[in-house]
Amino acid sequence: MVPTTKKQLRKLVSDTTVDMYEELTPELIRLINETKKNESLTEVQKQDEILLHMVGYVKSCTNEIIIEVLSEILGLRD
């Protein structure tokens, strides 16, 4: 669907955002769990690693949202 109004574009972006966050969440949870179980890290280091995982997650989601929305609008295929 190529949006023709801001309302349609907003819906496309919102729907894509939900899809991307849901799709990438299991990977974030896996990384967080691995970090929590890593006995070679101090608690402060674990928190730092988890923060980095979260930042990477948001960046990855944002990139995928932009790619998916632009692909939809431009009619691009894999």
N, C-alpha and C positions, 0 to 999 in steps of 0.2 A: 504494500500500500504506500503510495506516494502522498504524503500529507499536503493538503492545499490550504490549510489554515493553521494558525498557531495552536489552536485547541487540538487538532489532529496530531501535530508535531509533538505537543506536550504529552499526549496519550502514548504515542509511539515511543518516546524517550522513557516515559514512566514504566511502561510495560517491559521494555528492554532492560531497564535498570533492575527491576524485580527479578527477571529471568537470569541476568548475569550474576547478581548477588547470590541467588539460590544455587546456581550452577557451580560457582567457585567456593562457596562456603565449606563444603566437605574438605577441600584441600587446606583451607585455613585452620580448621579444627584439627586436622591431622598434624600440621606443623606445630600448633600450640601444644597438643598432647605430647608430641615428641620432645619439645623443649622442656615441658614440665617434668618429664621423666629423666632428663639428662642430668645425671648425678655429678658430672664434671663441671657444671656451672653453679655459681652462687645464685642466691635468690635474686639479687640485683641484676646479674647477667641474664637470668631467665626472663625477668621483666623487660630488660632491654631487647632481648631477642623477640619476645612476643610483640613488643611495640613495632619492631621492624617488620614482622610478619603482617601485622595489621596495616601498616603503611603500604606495604607491597600489595596486599589484598585490595585496598581501595584503589591504588594505581592500576592494577590489573583490571579491576571491574570497570573503571573509568575508560581505559583504553578499549576494552571490548564493547562497551556501550557505544562509544563513538564509531567504532568500526561497523558494528551491526546496524546502527541507525543510518549511517552514510551508505552502507551497502544496500539497504532497503530502498532508500531514496534514489540512489543512482542505478539500481537494478544490477548490481554486481553479483557474481556467483563465485563460489570457491574454485 
